[in-house]
Amino acid sequence: MADLFFFLSFCIYLISWIGFIFYFKTLKKEALKYAQLVLLVGFCFHTLFWILKIYQIFTTSLLSFKHLLNFLSWELVFIYFLFTISPIKIYTTGFFLLPLVLIFFLLSFFFPQEVFSPFSPHFKSFWFPLHALTGLLSHGFLLFGVVTSLMYILQEREIKKKHLGLFFKKLPPLEYLDRVNEKCLYLGFIFLSFAMISGAIWSELAFGNYWRWSPKEVITLILWLIYAVLIHQRILIGWRGKKASYMFLLGFSIWLISFFVINLFSKGFHTYGS
């Protein structure tokens, strides 16, 4: 049954993206309405998939890396709907966001099933699920911020060149995009901080030390410092717009190394390559 929900949600997301492409080209409200409705249906099937999958993970204590990729795709759609019900209207984000959702979906489908977490025996500890969930929530909000940062850069370039072409009429105002970036930054940073704290507590309880200086921990600390600097610059110096967007892209490059390279190809503690 979970496989059926997986297949249905992927196909419906793909149809929804086609609707968002049509909305991006025409800006017709009817296209947006149907694209979002289809996306909601796909999200419901995806949620049913995860209800079944979470039960399976906790009964078997086996968490595959492909599950993380799939959860990220679910989470990005969830965050999109959070912003659609907020006062900040950024509807065309769906056009840019859904390709990332579909890529994570496809990666989760083709990724080998046997690549499991080395911490499977510790899933039933309170601190490990909290650590994993807050870490994934931070990934979701920061990735959403990357998408809106790219949209900001595209919009800002057209305005700066005084060539109001493809993106000017179709993308949200720069102010809206910057406000979304700010919210994603703060929420992503808060969840990342919780993930690091809960991970340290869990590590002490499970292994007898808070910090091991593993590659994963070090690069996560670097990522935390990048976002801490960005928050500091926004609050005290007033960094906005393009500078903040480029900092988001820098953080994204570090995240790619942490999530894919370190997780999969680094041998040792806190990786799937061990």
N, C-alpha and C positions, 0 to 999 in steps of 0.2 A: 504493500500500500504506500509506503514512504517513497518508493521509486516512482510510482504513478504521480504522486504529488510533486515530486522533483521535476518530472518531465512536463507536467501541465504548467507549473509555474514558469519554467524556462520559456516554453512556447508562448505563453501569454505575455511575459515580459518583452519578448521579441516583437509581438504584435503591437504592444503599447509603444515601443520605441518607434515603430513605423508611424504610429499616430502622432508622436511628438515631432518626428521629422516633418510631417505634413503641417503641424501647427507652427513649427519654426519657419517654414516657407511662406505660410499664408497668414498667420496670426489670427486665424478664425477661432472664436471662442468655442464653437461646437467641436472642433478638432481637439482642443485642449480638454474639454469636458469628457469626451469619449476616451481619449488617451489616458486620462487619470482614472476613469472608471475601470478600464481594462487593467491598468496597473494595480488598482485596488483588488481586483479579482485574483490576479496573479499573486499578490502579496498574501491574500487569505490562504491560497493553496500552499504557498511557501511556509506560512506560519503553521499550517497543519503538518507539513513535512517535519518542521522542527519540534513540534510537540511529540511526534513519534520518535524522532531521532534522539532527543534528550533522554527520553525514557530508556532507549536502547543503550545510550552511552553510560548511563548511571547503573544499569543492570549488568552490563558486560565490563565496565571500567576500561573501555577502549576508546580512545579519542584519536582519530586520524587527522593528519594535517589538512586533508581535503575538507574536513568538517569546518575548519577555521575559515577557509576560502569561501565556502558556501554561506557561513554565518555572516561574513562581511557583506556579501551581496544582499542578504536579507536586511541587515542593519542599515545599509545605505538607502534602501527603499523606505524603511521606517523613518529615517531622519528626513527624507524628502517630504513625507506626509506631515511630519512635525512642523516643518517650515511652511507648508501650504496652509495650515490652519493658524499660522502666526500673522501678525500685521504686516510682516515683510513679504511681499509677493514676488517670488522669483520662479515663475512657472516654467520658463524655458530651460531651467536647470535640468529638467528631465531629459532633454535632447542630449546634453553633455554627460549626464550621470549614468544613464542606462547602458551605454557601451561598456563602462567599467563594471557595472553589475553583471552584464552578460559575460564579460571576460572572466570574472571570478567564478561564475557559474560553470563555464566551460573548463576552466582549470580544475575545479573541484570534481568534475566528471571524469576527466582524463588522468587525474593524478593517481598514482598507485595507492591502493587501499591499505597496503601493509605498512605504510609509513606512519607509525603510531607515536603518541607522546611517551617519553620515558618516565612520566610521572603518573601513569595510569593507576597504580595502586593507591595513590593519595587523593583520588577524586572525591572521596566521601568525607574528607576533612573540610570543615567549614571554610578555612582560609584559602584553599586552592581554587574552588569555584569562584569565590569572590575576586581573587587575583586574576583569574582567567577572564571573567566577565567584564571587570572594569578595564582590563587591558584591551579587550576587543571593542568596548564602547569608545575608548580613547582613539583607537584606530579608525573607527567609523566616523566620528566627528572631525578628526583631522583630515581624513581623506575627502570628506565632503567639503572642507575648507580649501583643499587643493583644487577641487573642481571649480568652485566659485572664484578662487584666485586666478585660475586660467581665464575664466570669463571676464574678470576685472581687467586683466592685462590686454585681452583682445579689444575690449571696449575702450580702454584708455588710449591705446595706440591709434585707433581710428579718430578719436576726438583730438588727440595731440597733432596728428597729421592733417586735421581739418578735412578728412576724407570720410564723410559719413555714409558708409556703404552698407555692406552685408550685416554687420553686427549692431550698428547704432540703433536701428529701429527695433531690433529683435531681442536684444539683451536687456536685462533690468538696469536701472540707473546705477551709476557707480556708488552712490551712497548706500543703496540697498545691498549691493554685493559686499561692500566693506563692512556693513553691519552684520551680515551673515558670517563673514570671515572672523569677525571679532567674537561672535557667539560660539562659533566652532572652536576657535582658539581657546577660549576660557573653559568650555566644557571638556574639550579634549585634554587640556592640561590638568584639570581637576581629576578626571578619570585616570589619567596616566599616573598622577601622584598617588591616588588610592591603590592603583595596581602595584606600584613599587613598594608602598608601605605594607600592603597585605601580603605581597610576595616575600618580603623580608621576614615578616612574622611567621608565615608558613614554612619558610626555609629553616628558620631557627627551630621550630617545633619538629619538623620532619628530619632534618639533617644535622642540627646542632650548631649552625652558624647563620648569621643574617646576610652575609655578603661573601661571594666567592671570587669576585673579579673575573667571572667567565666572560667570553666575548659578547654574549647576549646582554648581560647585565651592564657591561661597560658602554655598549653602543646605545642601549636604552637610556642610560644616564646622560650621554651626549645629546640625545634627542630631547630629553627633558630640559637640559640646559639651553638648547636652542630656543625652545618655546618659552622658557622663563625669560630669556633675553628679549624676545619679541614682546612679551607682556610688559616688561619693564620699559621698553622703548615706546610702546603705545601709551602707557599711563603717564610717564614722566617727561618724555620728549615729544610725544604727539605723533609718532609714526602712524601713518595711515596709508591706505591705497596701495600704490605700486610697491613701495618698500616692504610693506607687510606681506604682500602677495608673493614677492620673490623669496622672502624668508620662509613662507609656507612651502614653496617649491624646494628650497634647500632641505627643510625638514622631511619632505617627501622622499628625496634622494637617500637620506639617511634611513628612513623607514624601509625603503626597498631592500637596502643592505641587511637591515635587522631581520625583516620578516622572511625574506627568501634566501639570501646568501648564508647568513649566520644560522638560521633555523635548520636549513637543509644540508649545508655543506661543511659546517663546523662540527668537529667531533668534541664531545664533552658535555658538561653539565648544561641543562636548560636548552637543549637543541634536539631536533628530530633526526639529526644525523648521527647521534651517539649509538 
